[in-house]
Amino acid sequence: MSQHYAITMPQLSDTMTEGVVVTWEKQPGDKVERGDIVATVETDKAIMDVEVFKAGYLAGPLAEVGATIPVGGALGYITDTAGDLAIEANEVVEEKAQTEMIPHHAGTPIVMPQLSDTMTEGVVVTWEKEPGDAIKRGDIVATVETDKAIMDVEVFQEGFLSGPLADVGSVVEVGHPMAFIVSDAGKVNDTGVTIGADHKVKESHPIKHSDTPRPASLHIPKTAPATAPAVSHPGAAPAPRAVGRKVSPYARKLAGQMGVDLKSLAGSGPEGIVIAADVARARPSMAEVAHSLPQVDVPGTGRAMSSMEKAVSHAMTASLTLPTFDVTMNIDTGKLTKAAKAQGVSVTVAIAKACSVAMEKFPRMNWAYQPVDKLVERPNHDFGVAVKSDDGGLVVPIINGIEHKSLAAMQADWNDLVPRARIRKLAPREFANPTFTISNMGMFGVTHFTAIPTPGIAAILAISATGPQGTPFNITADHRVLNGADVAGYMAELKQVIEAPEAWIAGGAPAAASAATQAKTSAPAFSIPEGSWDYPVVVIGGGPGGEDCARDLADHGIKVAMVHNEPFPGGECLWRGCIPSKAWRAAADIIRNRAHDNEIGITGTDKPKMDWAQIEKHRRWVQQSRGEMALKTDKGMKIDVIEGYGEFVDAHTVKVTSPDGAIRNISFGAAVIATGAPAFVPPIPGARENLSTGGVVTSDTIWNLANPPKKMAIVGGGVIGVEMAQIFRDFGCEILMLERNERILAEVEEEIAKTLIGLLEKEIAVVTNASIDGVTGTPGKMSVAYKSNGGEAKKFDCDVVLMATGKRPDTSKLNLDKAGVALDGAAIKVNSRCQTSQPHIFAVGDVIGGYMLAHTAATQGRVAADTILGHDAEYDQDRDCAVTFSRPQAGFVGLSVAQAKAKGIDAVEAKMPMSIDAKAMITGETDGMIKMVADKTTGRIIGVHFLADHTDTLIGTGVMMVAGDMTLTQVAKAIFPHPTQTELFGELARRILARLRRTAKK
Ligand SMILES: Cc1cc2nc3c(=O)[nH]c(=O)nc-3n(C[C@H](O)[C@H](O)[C@H](O)COP(=O)(O)OP(=O)(O)OC[C@H]3O[C@@H](n4cnc5c(N)ncnc54)[C@H](O)[C@@H]3O)c2cc1C
């Protein structure tokens, strides 16, 4: 029989008596693991995650979003049966899912957290609370010393601290209780404690000054839990079964991860079964290696090392397994010191950045040896930089993601890390797993020293005090990963990078320059081929891509011709795309917004009348004015704007046919193709045929409508189709949208799309999985025959049919083969610098596929111009953005969690519904959400996703976060004005940080 557990409204603060359900993060039927966040609830203080500690499947009935539930009341259920979407009213609910993690009567154990991969035990340094003290979520109850730092032990449950407590100074294994939390003050130090065998207690420590007798001992499991060492390979296949041996499944998994041969192991489990602990023992720990080496006895009485001293000792012993060699070079750091000062960053930070810049040519320096006989090739530059702690020891905090971080962002990280490193208050991810290490002892006046690399890095840099021949830079390297030539080459490169900082530190404005353009030194040096050309550069196409490219080139003094087959520049964006559609959207917005005026208390405005002729006049005025402005600017910048159609004659000649038929050949050194992509009409019977009558329109021809239609069929549910559907719905038109795929808005982030689709379906009819049989009729009397999902034949009569079936580059008349330019499908194939297969011919914008957006085209135009000018620039789609001008507007910048994970980034996201934002409530714009995505390792914000009114302005803040490599901490600390929707950015960053803190302590 199925068992069900209630997920109850948690009490998250003393004053909380009820909470409001804000979101469900899982759907009924979803599999739920211990520690999963299933919902968020709003308390009297904040929005909080609801975490469950019971594995199973989420089942309804779920409390509705917006419902107020008393503390302890059921929000939903967890069932142990897959496929149980909801439990019946008369079914038995076993117990509360949350309390499942507290299986005994002593209270919830406070366990020794695992604060780093290598940590197996910790020492209790202080107790910050006394037994019997009331504790709140987030209270620090103790501090513990790990092998690397002293850390706070924070708890996330309310109650009272209860014994038995681990003594100050006692060693507690990771995962073992140090103390307990009880919910009732009367139960503090309860002697009737019984602990389940699954609770691992190494030692118990009676509480001092206690009146109550303590239990003599707690259950100690015979075998310590086998923790996989840091060198394991998560995800590796379990080791094959050993013939004739019994092996536990976990032991096989661990053996697979550690590369241990099961045949050679003796089993210590029941009946000789090989268990995980046997596998863990098969590879000696650092401590075992240390103790197994020949020891030279020293007279006197030794004191026991502290765990930090032990950890250093064991790591240094393990480093004896590294076959190392040294390379030293004197480097003049004068210019770099000056440049760092001018940028307001420390020399240490500037040197770390220089090391990363130099590493681009010598990536091997960042690799690591992995037992046995493996190399880990790491692209991420996470450098540890040694800092002296206040107690005289050495701490090595890590600046993460240096390869794509600006100097300013690195300095911000450094300012945050150093004071905490000095008092050893670093989170594990802030000191664990550096990829390269830097130790600077120059300030102590040492003239030369070498440092010892530890397993996990291939090289360590030791910097000494500046002498008459410069500053000695010494690298000690692991010979299994690097050879002498590698390190010598790297040193020479590093010397060059440090001695010529002007090549990579932009003149005076590093914080403003993107890290991508700032840090690269390895750009292929391009120069315009020499020759007596008519123009050094010809640009074909005068849309956003071509025009921005031509302007950047002209601005740098390059003589450039822009061949464009229309009287005014602007391309699709100005004449058939962004601008006219947003002029219509602006008119439609007024109609839509006024409909809600009476909710706020304004009447008489909710029935605005549309004057189509004036709407069109206004739209055309905007387009004409901007076209004229653009042409004037282009000519003013001395761009030769040539009206005509361009096609290649050969790799250095373009033939231009002007509107009057005159033909002219123009020779060029380099060319840029920016010819866009027209609307694509699939071969649906009657669709192409009716384009000429106007019964069928595309995004190229819809602008010729004499009047807004009363009924319109839209074929295609992409961004353009959705924008048009809502515009015409606001203009009073009945819409049927037909989409052949399973869902519309396929290119929009899944959750944002789902929510937007839900809203759209309230105002327009959407048929997905539709197949269209044909389009017939005359303008004003059109008919679309289609089959819906079930195969039932249907007909929709309408005034006009809009084919919003995408855009596709058409290069058939460009004669690309004569120029030697290759295609990738319909699009022109380019590299990240927008170079085609013919290195002096570039292509940008819609014609190269990818995001077909005006700002993308313009950015690529500037990348091409930069490359032609010999500068270093690349287009980085991971930082690009888009807005869908629906209502509410959808938008994104950077990566979604799914995209980030596909790229191997350990990403985390949080979302806030607009319904909880004060400003959104005031204006009645509560539909939608904002989601923030961050890289867990670096804390960098890598994506922001929107479904909100005013996304078109809100997104600018997200763009700056992603483009500027901002971290969660920076955004969490930024001050956003109240009441504005921008406050949600700070909230989101703080929520993700809180989540990361919590998971780090699990
Ligand atoms: C309805 C609609 C709404 C849109 N809304 C947005 C939006 O809100 N935001 C956004 O970012 N993007 C939007 N877009 C997309 C945007 O219009 C395009 O991505 C952008 O214009 C592409 O710029 P481009 O320079 O690559 O090409 P284009 O703008 O297409 O410019 C290319 C130009 O080159 C000319 N040309 C072509 N071949 C030749 C030749 N052989 N010789 C000479 N000239 C030639 C073309 O006539 C054209 O004028 C929208 C598009 C549509 C259809």
The ligand as an SDF file (V2000), in Angstrom:
LIG
                    3D

 53 58  0  0  0  0  0  0  0  0999 V2000
    8.4710   41.7420  -37.3930 C   0  0  0  0  0  0  0  0  0  0  0  0
    9.8870   41.7390  -36.9030 C   0  0  0  0  0  0  0  0  0  0  0  0
   10.1550   42.2740  -35.6690 C   0  0  0  0  0  0  0  0  0  0  0  0
   11.4630   42.2920  -35.2000 C   0  0  0  0  0  0  0  0  0  0  0  0
   11.6950   42.8270  -33.9710 N   0  0  0  0  0  0  0  0  0  0  0  0
   12.9540   42.8420  -33.4920 C   0  0  0  0  0  0  0  0  0  0  0  0
   13.2150   43.4180  -32.2270 C   0  0  0  0  0  0  0  0  0  0  0  0
   12.3110   43.8790  -31.5360 O   0  0  0  0  0  0  0  0  0  0  0  0
   14.4920   43.4340  -31.7830 N   0  0  0  0  0  0  0  0  0  0  0  0
   15.5170   42.9160  -32.5260 C   0  0  0  0  0  0  0  0  0  0  0  0
   16.6520   42.9670  -32.0780 O   0  0  0  0  0  0  0  0  0  0  0  0
   15.3030   42.3730  -33.7320 N   0  0  0  0  0  0  0  0  0  0  0  0
   14.0480   42.3260  -34.2390 C   0  0  0  0  0  0  0  0  0  0  0  0
   13.8260   41.8090  -35.4760 N   0  0  0  0  0  0  0  0  0  0  0  0
   14.9710   41.2340  -36.2410 C   0  0  0  0  0  0  0  0  0  0  0  0
   15.7980   42.3110  -36.9390 C   0  0  0  0  0  0  0  0  0  0  0  0
   14.9900   43.0550  -37.7980 O   0  0  0  0  0  0  0  0  0  0  0  0
   16.9420   41.6700  -37.6960 C   0  0  0  0  0  0  0  0  0  0  0  0
   17.5860   40.7280  -36.8930 O   0  0  0  0  0  0  0  0  0  0  0  0
   17.9760   42.6760  -38.1370 C   0  0  0  0  0  0  0  0  0  0  0  0
   17.4010   43.6610  -38.9390 O   0  0  0  0  0  0  0  0  0  0  0  0
   19.0990   41.9600  -38.8910 C   0  0  0  0  0  0  0  0  0  0  0  0
   20.0460   42.8720  -39.3100 O   0  0  0  0  0  0  0  0  0  0  0  0
   21.0210   42.5750  -40.5410 P   0  0  0  0  0  0  0  0  0  0  0  0
   21.9070   43.7430  -40.6620 O   0  0  0  0  0  0  0  0  0  0  0  0
   21.6200   41.2620  -40.3860 O   0  0  0  0  0  0  0  0  0  0  0  0
   20.0530   42.4490  -41.7820 O   0  0  0  0  0  0  0  0  0  0  0  0
   18.9250   43.3600  -42.3510 P   0  0  0  0  0  0  0  0  0  0  0  0
   18.3650   44.2790  -41.3380 O   0  0  0  0  0  0  0  0  0  0  0  0
   17.9810   42.4570  -43.0100 O   0  0  0  0  0  0  0  0  0  0  0  0
   19.6840   44.2650  -43.3970 O   0  0  0  0  0  0  0  0  0  0  0  0
   20.2010   43.7380  -44.5740 C   0  0  0  0  0  0  0  0  0  0  0  0
   19.9880   44.7270  -45.6780 C   0  0  0  0  0  0  0  0  0  0  0  0
   20.7850   44.3560  -46.7760 O   0  0  0  0  0  0  0  0  0  0  0  0
   20.0450   44.5000  -47.9730 C   0  0  0  0  0  0  0  0  0  0  0  0
   20.5960   43.5650  -48.9510 N   0  0  0  0  0  0  0  0  0  0  0  0
   20.3640   42.2240  -49.0280 C   0  0  0  0  0  0  0  0  0  0  0  0
   21.0780   41.6990  -50.0510 N   0  0  0  0  0  0  0  0  0  0  0  0
   21.7540   42.7050  -50.6210 C   0  0  0  0  0  0  0  0  0  0  0  0
   22.6680   42.7710  -51.6920 C   0  0  0  0  0  0  0  0  0  0  0  0
   23.0350   41.6880  -52.3510 N   0  0  0  0  0  0  0  0  0  0  0  0
   23.1610   43.9690  -52.0310 N   0  0  0  0  0  0  0  0  0  0  0  0
   22.8110   45.0670  -51.3510 C   0  0  0  0  0  0  0  0  0  0  0  0
   21.9670   45.0580  -50.3130 N   0  0  0  0  0  0  0  0  0  0  0  0
   21.4540   43.8940  -49.9530 C   0  0  0  0  0  0  0  0  0  0  0  0
   18.6160   44.1580  -47.5480 C   0  0  0  0  0  0  0  0  0  0  0  0
   17.6810   44.7310  -48.4300 O   0  0  0  0  0  0  0  0  0  0  0  0
   18.5530   44.7500  -46.1630 C   0  0  0  0  0  0  0  0  0  0  0  0
   18.0910   46.0760  -46.1770 O   0  0  0  0  0  0  0  0  0  0  0  0
   12.5210   41.7790  -35.9960 C   0  0  0  0  0  0  0  0  0  0  0  0
   12.2430   41.2400  -37.2520 C   0  0  0  0  0  0  0  0  0  0  0  0
   10.9430   41.2260  -37.7010 C   0  0  0  0  0  0  0  0  0  0  0  0
   10.6570   40.6660  -39.0540 C   0  0  0  0  0  0  0  0  0  0  0  0
  1  2  1  0
  2  3  1  0
  2 52  2  0
  3  4  2  0
  4  5  1  0
  4 50  1  0
  5  6  2  0
  6  7  1  0
  6 13  1  0
  7  8  2  0
  7  9  1  0
  9 10  1  0
 10 11  2  0
 10 12  1  0
 12 13  2  0
 13 14  1  0
 14 15  1  0
 14 50  1  0
 15 16  1  0
 16 17  1  0
 16 18  1  0
 18 19  1  0
 18 20  1  0
 20 21  1  0
 20 22  1  0
 22 23  1  0
 23 24  1  0
 24 25  2  0
 24 26  1  0
 24 27  1  0
 27 28  1  0
 28 29  2  0
 28 30  1  0
 28 31  1  0
 31 32  1  0
 32 33  1  0
 33 34  1  0
 33 48  1  0
 34 35  1  0
 35 36  1  0
 35 46  1  0
 36 37  1  0
 36 45  1  0
 37 38  2  0
 38 39  1  0
 39 40  1  0
 39 45  2  0
 40 41  1  0
 40 42  2  0
 42 43  1  0
 43 44  2  0
 44 45  1  0
 46 47  1  0
 46 48  1  0
 48 49  1  0
 50 51  2  0
 51 52  1  0
 52 53  1  0
M  END
$$$$
